[in-house]
Structure formats: C-alpha cells, structure tokens
C-alpha cells in the first residue's frame, strides 16, 4: 500500500479517496470532478478545506500556473494540514471503536 509513503497527494475528491487520505493523514490538493452528481466531490473536499486540512482547485481554474502555485502552497502547509488531519483520523478511529463496542453489546444481549 502506497499511502504511508506519501508526503502529500493530488487527487479527485471521491468519498473513498477523501476518507483514505484523511485516515492516513496525507495533506492533499483536491481537484473535484465538476460533473459529479449533486457536486458531491466538491462537498467532500470542502469539508476538509473549511477545517483547514486540505486545499481545493477547481477544474475550471486548472492550468499549469495555478497547479504549480497550489502545489507549492500545499507543500508549505503540509505539516499544518497533517496535524489537522490527525484530529480527524483520531475521531474516525474512535467512531469505529464505538460502533464495534455497540455491535458486541447487541450481539451479547441477543445471543442464546
């Protein structure tokens, strides 16, 4: 698996991609698909952007100059983004632990 080796990522903003990059605390520049249903990729990326944990560049604004500028900004802010992402990853891990505990309790209560 290559995520642990990344310093940062340039990616689309599908739900799985955003979740994986968050879980592995990879600072990211997202370029959401402009024609995704209900603009879900834009919304996925905006959640992290609003929480100062990622950058976004619209495909309409994408050119060589804007990409280079955004990548330089991402590189400069990567340590800060990684710290922000650690908070989200920790929350995800706690949510999974809570869900597993709840499932165990239900199974124990309803087992013969």
Beta strands, then each sheet from edge to edge (+ up, - down):
strand 1: 8-11
strand 2: 27-30
strand 3: 55-56
sheet 1: 1+ 2+ 3+
end
